[in-house]
Amino acid sequence: MAKKRVLVACGTGIATSTVVTIKIQEALKVNHVDAEVVQCKVAELPMKIDGADLIVTTTAYENSKVPVIRGLSFLTGIGMEKDLQKIVDMLKS
């Protein structure tokens, strides 16, 4: 399986996306998914989207070419395990 690429975006590309990135990296490691996880600002997504397999964002964002998961659960803790499993499943398929 080829290495996957995940973009994690928040408003500033610093605090929130760092928390989400770490949680995703841990889940991918445990599930043996080879993926590069890149954090950025939502405003940078159009410039970074080429080659991305998945986008996880803590703000509103839509894309017709790359699947987007709204990562609010990473901030609240509610439904986070379900979202992590969804990310793992999407990248393994």
A tleap script that builds the chain and sets N, CA, C and O, in Angstrom:
source leaprc.protein.ff14SB
mol = sequence {
  NMET ALA LYS LYS ARG VAL LEU VAL ALA CYS
  GLY THR GLY ILE ALA THR SER THR VAL VAL
  THR ILE LYS ILE GLN GLU ALA LEU LYS VAL
  ASN HIE VAL ASP ALA GLU VAL VAL GLN CYS
  LYS VAL ALA GLU LEU PRO MET LYS ILE ASP
  GLY ALA ASP LEU ILE VAL THR THR THR ALA
  TYR GLU ASN SER LYS VAL PRO VAL ILE ARG
  GLY LEU SER PHE LEU THR GLY ILE GLY MET
  GLU LYS ASP LEU GLN LYS ILE VAL ASP MET
  LEU LYS CSER
}
set mol.1.N position { 0.846 -1.171 0.000 }
set mol.1.CA position { 0.000 0.000 0.000 }
set mol.1.C position { 0.895 1.238 0.000 }
set mol.1.O position { 1.855 1.306 0.767 }
set mol.2.N position { 0.591 2.206 -0.845 }
set mol.2.CA position { 1.363 3.439 -0.938 }
set mol.2.C position { 1.123 4.311 0.283 }
set mol.2.O position { 0.064 4.259 0.908 }
set mol.3.N position { 2.114 5.102 0.603 }
set mol.3.CA position { 2.000 6.011 1.735 }
set mol.3.C position { 0.892 7.020 1.472 }
set mol.3.O position { 0.827 7.614 0.395 }
set mol.4.N position { 0.035 7.209 2.443 }
set mol.4.CA position { -1.085 8.132 2.345 }
set mol.4.C position { -0.665 9.506 2.859 }
set mol.4.O position { 0.339 9.642 3.559 }
set mol.5.N position { -1.454 10.525 2.499 }
set mol.5.CA position { -1.160 11.896 2.922 }
set mol.5.C position { -2.430 12.510 3.493 }
set mol.5.O position { -3.462 12.574 2.824 }
set mol.6.N position { -2.337 12.962 4.748 }
set mol.6.CA position { -3.461 13.560 5.450 }
set mol.6.C position { -3.124 15.008 5.768 }
set mol.6.O position { -2.057 15.300 6.309 }
set mol.7.N position { -4.030 15.908 5.434 }
set mol.7.CA position { -3.870 17.314 5.801 }
set mol.7.C position { -4.761 17.589 6.998 }
set mol.7.O position { -5.943 17.247 6.995 }
set mol.8.N position { -4.184 18.212 8.030 }
set mol.8.CA position { -4.936 18.582 9.230 }
set mol.8.C position { -4.912 20.098 9.307 }
set mol.8.O position { -3.846 20.703 9.418 }
set mol.9.N position { -6.088 20.712 9.249 }
set mol.9.CA position { -6.148 22.163 9.174 }
set mol.9.C position { -7.028 22.766 10.265 }
set mol.9.O position { -8.061 22.216 10.648 }
set mol.10.N position { -6.573 23.916 10.745 }
set mol.10.CA position { -7.373 24.728 11.654 }
set mol.10.C position { -7.207 26.181 11.214 }
set mol.10.O position { -6.555 26.456 10.207 }
set mol.11.N position { -7.781 27.088 11.947 }
set mol.11.CA position { -7.749 28.490 11.560 }
set mol.11.C position { -6.357 29.077 11.446 }
set mol.11.O position { -6.073 29.813 10.501 }
set mol.12.N position { -5.477 28.761 12.400 }
set mol.12.CA position { -4.133 29.342 12.399 }
set mol.12.C position { -3.036 28.356 12.039 }
set mol.12.O position { -1.907 28.765 11.769 }
set mol.13.N position { -3.344 27.074 12.031 }
set mol.13.CA position { -2.339 26.065 11.708 }
set mol.13.C position { -1.367 25.805 12.842 }
set mol.13.O position { -0.294 25.241 12.628 }
set mol.14.N position { -1.741 26.217 14.061 }
set mol.14.CA position { -0.812 26.062 15.187 }
set mol.14.C position { -1.412 25.172 16.277 }
set mol.14.O position { -1.126 23.975 16.318 }
set mol.15.N position { -2.213 25.722 17.134 }
set mol.15.CA position { -2.633 25.020 18.346 }
set mol.15.C position { -3.563 23.845 18.096 }
set mol.15.O position { -3.216 22.703 18.396 }
set mol.16.N position { -4.716 24.110 17.560 }
set mol.16.CA position { -5.716 23.053 17.385 }
set mol.16.C position { -5.226 21.964 16.454 }
set mol.16.O position { -5.386 20.779 16.745 }
set mol.17.N position { -4.636 22.348 15.349 }
set mol.17.CA position { -4.176 21.335 14.395 }
set mol.17.C position { -3.050 20.489 14.970 }
set mol.17.O position { -2.888 19.332 14.580 }
set mol.18.N position { -2.272 21.043 15.889 }
set mol.18.CA position { -1.210 20.268 16.536 }
set mol.18.C position { -1.816 19.151 17.379 }
set mol.18.O position { -1.352 18.012 17.325 }
set mol.19.N position { -2.839 19.465 18.152 }
set mol.19.CA position { -3.511 18.469 18.992 }
set mol.19.C position { -4.100 17.362 18.122 }
set mol.19.O position { -3.926 16.178 18.411 }
set mol.20.N position { -4.793 17.750 17.061 }
set mol.20.CA position { -5.429 16.780 16.175 }
set mol.20.C position { -4.376 15.935 15.461 }
set mol.20.O position { -4.536 14.720 15.343 }
set mol.21.N position { -3.311 16.560 14.988 }
set mol.21.CA position { -2.240 15.845 14.291 }
set mol.21.C position { -1.641 14.757 15.170 }
set mol.21.O position { -1.450 13.629 14.718 }
set mol.22.N position { -1.348 15.081 16.401 }
set mol.22.CA position { -0.743 14.111 17.323 }
set mol.22.C position { -1.678 12.916 17.538 }
set mol.22.O position { -1.231 11.769 17.532 }
set mol.23.N position { -2.954 13.180 17.727 }
set mol.23.CA position { -3.918 12.093 17.957 }
set mol.23.C position { -4.052 11.204 16.720 }
set mol.23.O position { -4.142 9.981 16.835 }
set mol.24.N position { -4.065 11.816 15.551 }
set mol.24.CA position { -4.162 11.035 14.322 }
set mol.24.C position { -2.902 10.203 14.114 }
set mol.24.O position { -2.991 9.026 13.765 }
set mol.25.N position { -1.742 10.792 14.324 }
set mol.25.CA position { -0.479 10.059 14.157 }
set mol.25.C position { -0.432 8.850 15.085 }
set mol.25.O position { 0.000 7.772 14.675 }
set mol.26.N position { -0.868 9.016 16.325 }
set mol.26.CA position { -0.870 7.904 17.281 }
set mol.26.C position { -1.795 6.778 16.798 }
set mol.26.O position { -1.430 5.604 16.848 }
set mol.27.N position { -2.994 7.146 16.331 }
set mol.27.CA position { -3.948 6.133 15.858 }
set mol.27.C position { -3.422 5.416 14.623 }
set mol.27.O position { -3.588 4.203 14.496 }
set mol.28.N position { -2.795 6.142 13.721 }
set mol.28.CA position { -2.258 5.526 12.515 }
set mol.28.C position { -1.110 4.577 12.847 }
set mol.28.O position { -0.983 3.514 12.240 }
set mol.29.N position { -0.290 4.956 13.798 }
set mol.29.CA position { 0.833 4.095 14.198 }
set mol.29.C position { 0.317 2.785 14.803 }
set mol.29.O position { 0.787 1.703 14.452 }
set mol.30.N position { -0.644 2.894 15.705 }
set mol.30.CA position { -1.217 1.709 16.355 }
set mol.30.C position { -1.858 0.779 15.327 }
set mol.30.O position { -1.822 -0.442 15.479 }
set mol.31.N position { -2.447 1.364 14.280 }
set mol.31.CA position { -3.149 0.575 13.260 }
set mol.31.C position { -2.292 0.264 12.042 }
set mol.31.O position { -2.795 -0.227 11.031 }
set mol.32.N position { -0.998 0.548 12.139 }
set mol.32.CA position { -0.023 0.236 11.087 }
set mol.32.C position { -0.399 0.833 9.729 }
set mol.32.O position { -0.338 0.162 8.699 }
set mol.33.N position { -0.787 2.104 9.755 }
set mol.33.CA position { -1.108 2.829 8.525 }
set mol.33.C position { 0.051 3.775 8.223 }
set mol.33.O position { 0.384 4.645 9.028 }
set mol.34.N position { 0.653 3.593 7.065 }
set mol.34.CA position { 1.780 4.430 6.649 }
set mol.34.C position { 1.236 5.714 6.040 }
set mol.34.O position { 0.722 5.706 4.921 }
set mol.35.N position { 1.348 6.815 6.776 }
set mol.35.CA position { 0.796 8.075 6.291 }
set mol.35.C position { 1.616 9.253 6.786 }
set mol.35.O position { 2.148 9.252 7.896 }
set mol.36.N position { 1.698 10.245 5.934 }
set mol.36.CA position { 2.295 11.524 6.294 }
set mol.36.C position { 1.139 12.418 6.742 }
set mol.36.O position { 0.155 12.572 6.019 }
set mol.37.N position { 1.258 13.001 7.927 }
set mol.37.CA position { 0.224 13.887 8.452 }
set mol.37.C position { 0.810 15.292 8.490 }
set mol.37.O position { 1.781 15.555 9.199 }
set mol.38.N position { 0.205 16.188 7.716 }
set mol.38.CA position { 0.713 17.550 7.566 }
set mol.38.C position { -0.302 18.526 8.128 }
set mol.38.O position { -1.474 18.491 7.752 }
set mol.39.N position { 0.136 19.395 9.021 }
set mol.39.CA position { -0.786 20.390 9.552 }
set mol.39.C position { -0.588 21.722 8.840 }
set mol.39.O position { 0.510 22.060 8.398 }
set mol.40.N position { -1.691 22.469 8.744 }
set mol.40.CA position { -1.661 23.744 8.047 }
set mol.40.C position { -2.866 24.583 8.448 }
set mol.40.O position { -3.719 24.147 9.221 }
set mol.41.N position { -2.918 25.798 7.907 }
set mol.41.CA position { -4.078 26.670 8.064 }
set mol.41.C position { -5.120 26.270 7.020 }
set mol.41.O position { -4.765 25.762 5.956 }
set mol.42.N position { -6.378 26.491 7.309 }
set mol.42.CA position { -7.431 26.212 6.335 }
set mol.42.C position { -7.175 27.014 5.059 }
set mol.42.O position { -7.408 26.513 3.959 }
set mol.43.N position { -6.707 28.233 5.192 }
set mol.43.CA position { -6.437 29.080 4.024 }
set mol.43.C position { -5.356 28.495 3.119 }
set mol.43.O position { -5.293 28.837 1.938 }
set mol.44.N position { -4.502 27.613 3.656 }
set mol.44.CA position { -3.426 27.001 2.871 }
set mol.44.C position { -3.864 25.726 2.139 }
set mol.44.O position { -3.129 25.222 1.290 }
set mol.45.N position { -5.032 25.209 2.454 }
set mol.45.CA position { -5.474 23.942 1.859 }
set mol.45.C position { -5.452 23.947 0.333 }
set mol.45.O position { -4.966 22.979 -0.251 }
set mol.46.N position { -5.947 24.976 -0.342 }
set mol.46.CA position { -5.908 24.936 -1.807 }
set mol.46.C position { -4.496 24.776 -2.379 }
set mol.46.O position { -4.323 24.198 -3.452 }
set mol.47.N position { -3.496 25.284 -1.672 }
set mol.47.CA position { -2.113 25.175 -2.148 }
set mol.47.C position { -1.480 23.836 -1.799 }
set mol.47.O position { -0.505 23.435 -2.435 }
set mol.48.N position { -2.011 23.138 -0.806 }
set mol.48.CA position { -1.399 21.905 -0.311 }
set mol.48.C position { -2.188 20.650 -0.673 }
set mol.48.O position { -1.757 19.539 -0.365 }
set mol.49.N position { -3.320 20.813 -1.313 }
set mol.49.CA position { -4.248 19.701 -1.493 }
set mol.49.C position { -3.780 18.643 -2.495 }
set mol.49.O position { -4.202 17.490 -2.408 }
set mol.50.N position { -2.931 19.007 -3.429 }
set mol.50.CA position { -2.465 18.030 -4.422 }
set mol.50.C position { -1.802 16.843 -3.727 }
set mol.50.O position { -0.886 17.018 -2.924 }
set mol.51.N position { -2.263 15.659 -4.034 }
set mol.51.CA position { -1.698 14.443 -3.461 }
set mol.51.C position { -2.291 14.050 -2.123 }
set mol.51.O position { -1.911 13.023 -1.561 }
set mol.52.N position { -3.210 14.842 -1.600 }
set mol.52.CA position { -3.822 14.513 -0.308 }
set mol.52.C position { -4.868 13.421 -0.488 }
set mol.52.O position { -5.607 13.408 -1.473 }
set mol.53.N position { -4.922 12.510 0.471 }
set mol.53.CA position { -5.910 11.436 0.473 }
set mol.53.C position { -7.086 11.754 1.387 }
set mol.53.O position { -8.172 11.193 1.242 }
set mol.54.N position { -6.852 12.672 2.338 }
set mol.54.CA position { -7.873 12.986 3.328 }
set mol.54.C position { -7.557 14.344 3.949 }
set mol.54.O position { -6.394 14.709 4.122 }
set mol.55.N position { -8.614 15.085 4.281 }
set mol.55.CA position { -8.471 16.354 4.996 }
set mol.55.C position { -9.253 16.226 6.294 }
set mol.55.O position { -10.403 15.785 6.298 }
set mol.56.N position { -8.620 16.617 7.394 }
set mol.56.CA position { -9.293 16.688 8.690 }
set mol.56.C position { -9.197 18.138 9.127 }
set mol.56.O position { -8.102 18.696 9.208 }
set mol.57.N position { -10.332 18.748 9.407 }
set mol.57.CA position { -10.325 20.161 9.762 }
set mol.57.C position { -11.211 20.429 10.967 }
set mol.57.O position { -12.223 19.758 11.173 }
set mol.58.N position { -10.822 21.409 11.754 }
set mol.58.CA position { -11.620 21.783 12.922 }
set mol.58.C position { -12.541 22.952 12.603 }
set mol.58.O position { -13.290 23.409 13.466 }
set mol.59.N position { -12.487 23.435 11.371 }
set mol.59.CA position { -13.365 24.521 10.936 }
set mol.59.C position { -14.163 24.059 9.724 }
set mol.59.O position { -13.917 22.982 9.180 }
set mol.60.N position { -15.106 24.871 9.312 }
set mol.60.CA position { -15.921 24.523 8.152 }
set mol.60.C position { -15.073 24.547 6.886 }
set mol.60.O position { -14.390 25.530 6.600 }
set mol.61.N position { -15.128 23.450 6.130 }
set mol.61.CA position { -14.403 23.357 4.869 }
set mol.61.C position { -15.010 22.212 4.063 }
set mol.61.O position { -15.328 21.152 4.603 }
set mol.62.N position { -15.160 22.445 2.779 }
set mol.62.CA position { -15.675 21.404 1.888 }
set mol.62.C position { -14.778 21.295 0.677 }
set mol.62.O position { -14.174 22.277 0.246 }
set mol.63.N position { -14.695 20.090 0.127 }
set mol.63.CA position { -13.905 19.862 -1.068 }
set mol.63.C position { -14.559 18.744 -1.853 }
set mol.63.O position { -14.971 17.737 -1.278 }
set mol.64.N position { -14.656 18.912 -3.153 }
set mol.64.CA position { -15.320 17.901 -3.970 }
set mol.64.C position { -14.383 16.795 -4.435 }
set mol.64.O position { -14.844 15.770 -4.937 }
set mol.65.N position { -13.068 16.985 -4.276 }
set mol.65.CA position { -12.109 16.000 -4.772 }
set mol.65.C position { -11.497 15.121 -3.680 }
set mol.65.O position { -11.170 13.959 -3.922 }
set mol.66.N position { -11.348 15.675 -2.496 }
set mol.66.CA position { -10.701 14.959 -1.389 }
set mol.66.C position { -11.700 14.853 -0.234 }
set mol.66.O position { -12.329 15.849 0.122 }
set mol.67.N position { -11.856 13.664 0.356 }
set mol.67.CA position { -12.769 13.527 1.494 }
set mol.67.C position { -12.348 14.430 2.658 }
set mol.67.O position { -11.161 14.601 2.938 }
set mol.68.N position { -13.352 14.999 3.324 }
set mol.68.CA position { -13.111 15.897 4.454 }
set mol.68.C position { -13.827 15.352 5.681 }
set mol.68.O position { -15.006 15.002 5.623 }
set mol.69.N position { -13.103 15.285 6.789 }
set mol.69.CA position { -13.698 14.913 8.069 }
set mol.69.C position { -13.630 16.138 8.966 }
set mol.69.O position { -12.564 16.727 9.147 }
set mol.70.N position { -14.756 16.511 9.517 }
set mol.70.CA position { -14.803 17.632 10.455 }
set mol.70.C position { -14.359 17.104 11.809 }
set mol.70.O position { -15.006 16.225 12.378 }
set mol.71.N position { -13.265 17.632 12.324 }
set mol.71.CA position { -12.628 17.092 13.521 }
set mol.71.C position { -12.998 17.762 14.822 }
set mol.71.O position { -12.157 17.884 15.713 }
set mol.72.N position { -14.234 18.199 14.952 }
set mol.72.CA position { -14.671 18.836 16.188 }
set mol.72.C position { -14.565 17.878 17.380 }
set mol.72.O position { -14.355 18.304 18.516 }
set mol.73.N position { -14.713 16.594 17.106 }
set mol.73.CA position { -14.643 15.590 18.174 }
set mol.73.C position { -13.279 15.584 18.859 }
set mol.73.O position { -13.174 15.203 20.025 }
set mol.74.N position { -12.243 16.000 18.150 }
set mol.74.CA position { -10.904 16.042 18.746 }
set mol.74.C position { -10.791 17.130 19.796 }
set mol.74.O position { -9.924 17.071 20.668 }
set mol.75.N position { -11.655 18.113 19.717 }
set mol.75.CA position { -11.642 19.207 20.689 }
set mol.75.C position { -12.560 18.930 21.865 }
set mol.75.O position { -12.263 19.302 23.000 }
set mol.76.N position { -13.683 18.273 21.583 }
set mol.76.CA position { -14.661 18.005 22.642 }
set mol.76.C position { -14.445 16.653 23.308 }
set mol.76.O position { -14.825 16.448 24.461 }
set mol.77.N position { -13.824 15.725 22.562 }
set mol.77.CA position { -13.653 14.372 23.069 }
set mol.77.C position { -14.855 13.488 22.760 }
set mol.77.O position { -14.767 12.264 22.866 }
set mol.78.N position { -15.969 14.093 22.381 }
set mol.78.CA position { -17.191 13.346 22.096 }
set mol.78.C position { -17.134 12.804 20.672 }
set mol.78.O position { -17.126 13.570 19.708 }
set mol.79.N position { -17.094 11.491 20.546 }
set mol.79.CA position { -17.045 10.849 19.239 }
set mol.79.C position { -15.653 10.766 18.627 }
set mol.79.O position { -15.513 10.401 17.460 }
set mol.80.N position { -14.623 11.098 19.399 }
set mol.80.CA position { -13.269 11.106 18.860 }
set mol.80.C position { -12.808 9.718 18.419 }
set mol.80.O position { -12.208 9.580 17.353 }
set mol.81.N position { -13.076 8.701 19.212 }
set mol.81.CA position { -12.650 7.347 18.843 }
set mol.81.C position { -13.316 6.905 17.542 }
set mol.81.O position { -12.689 6.251 16.709 }
set mol.82.N position { -14.579 7.260 17.374 }
set mol.82.CA position { -15.303 6.930 16.150 }
set mol.82.C position { -14.660 7.630 14.951 }
set mol.82.O position { -14.482 7.021 13.896 }
set mol.83.N position { -14.317 8.899 15.113 }
set mol.83.CA position { -13.671 9.638 14.022 }
set mol.83.C position { -12.275 9.100 13.719 }
set mol.83.O position { -11.878 9.031 12.556 }
set mol.84.N position { -11.533 8.723 14.746 }
set mol.84.CA position { -10.208 8.130 14.519 }
set mol.84.C position { -10.334 6.824 13.738 }
set mol.84.O position { -9.546 6.558 12.830 }
set mol.85.N position { -11.327 6.013 14.095 }
set mol.85.CA position { -11.535 4.756 13.371 }
set mol.85.C position { -11.935 5.021 11.927 }
set mol.85.O position { -11.508 4.305 11.020 }
set mol.86.N position { -12.752 6.047 11.710 }
set mol.86.CA position { -13.162 6.411 10.354 }
set mol.86.C position { -11.937 6.816 9.526 }
set mol.86.O position { -11.826 6.447 8.357 }
set mol.87.N position { -11.029 7.567 10.130 }
set mol.87.CA position { -9.798 7.992 9.440 }
set mol.87.C position { -8.950 6.774 9.074 }
set mol.87.O position { -8.481 6.651 7.943 }
set mol.88.N position { -8.761 5.880 10.041 }
set mol.88.CA position { -7.978 4.667 9.797 }
set mol.88.C position { -8.600 3.841 8.678 }
set mol.88.O position { -7.899 3.387 7.773 }
set mol.89.N position { -9.911 3.646 8.738 }
set mol.89.CA position { -10.608 2.847 7.725 }
set mol.89.C position { -10.492 3.476 6.347 }
set mol.89.O position { -10.263 2.772 5.363 }
set mol.90.N position { -10.645 4.782 6.261 }
set mol.90.CA position { -10.559 5.473 4.975 }
set mol.90.C position { -9.171 5.335 4.366 }
set mol.90.O position { -9.037 5.157 3.156 }
set mol.91.N position { -8.150 5.415 5.189 }
set mol.91.CA position { -6.781 5.343 4.689 }
set mol.91.C position { -6.369 3.914 4.350 }
set mol.91.O position { -5.484 3.709 3.520 }
set mol.92.N position { -6.990 2.937 4.973 }
set mol.92.CA position { -6.683 1.542 4.662 }
set mol.92.C position { -7.383 1.053 3.411 }
set mol.92.O position { -6.964 0.064 2.811 }
set mol.93.N position { -8.444 1.734 3.012 }
set mol.93.CA position { -9.207 1.270 1.836 }
set mol.93.C position { -8.552 1.694 0.529 }
set mol.93.O position { -9.065 1.386 -0.547 }
savepdb mol mol.pdb
quit
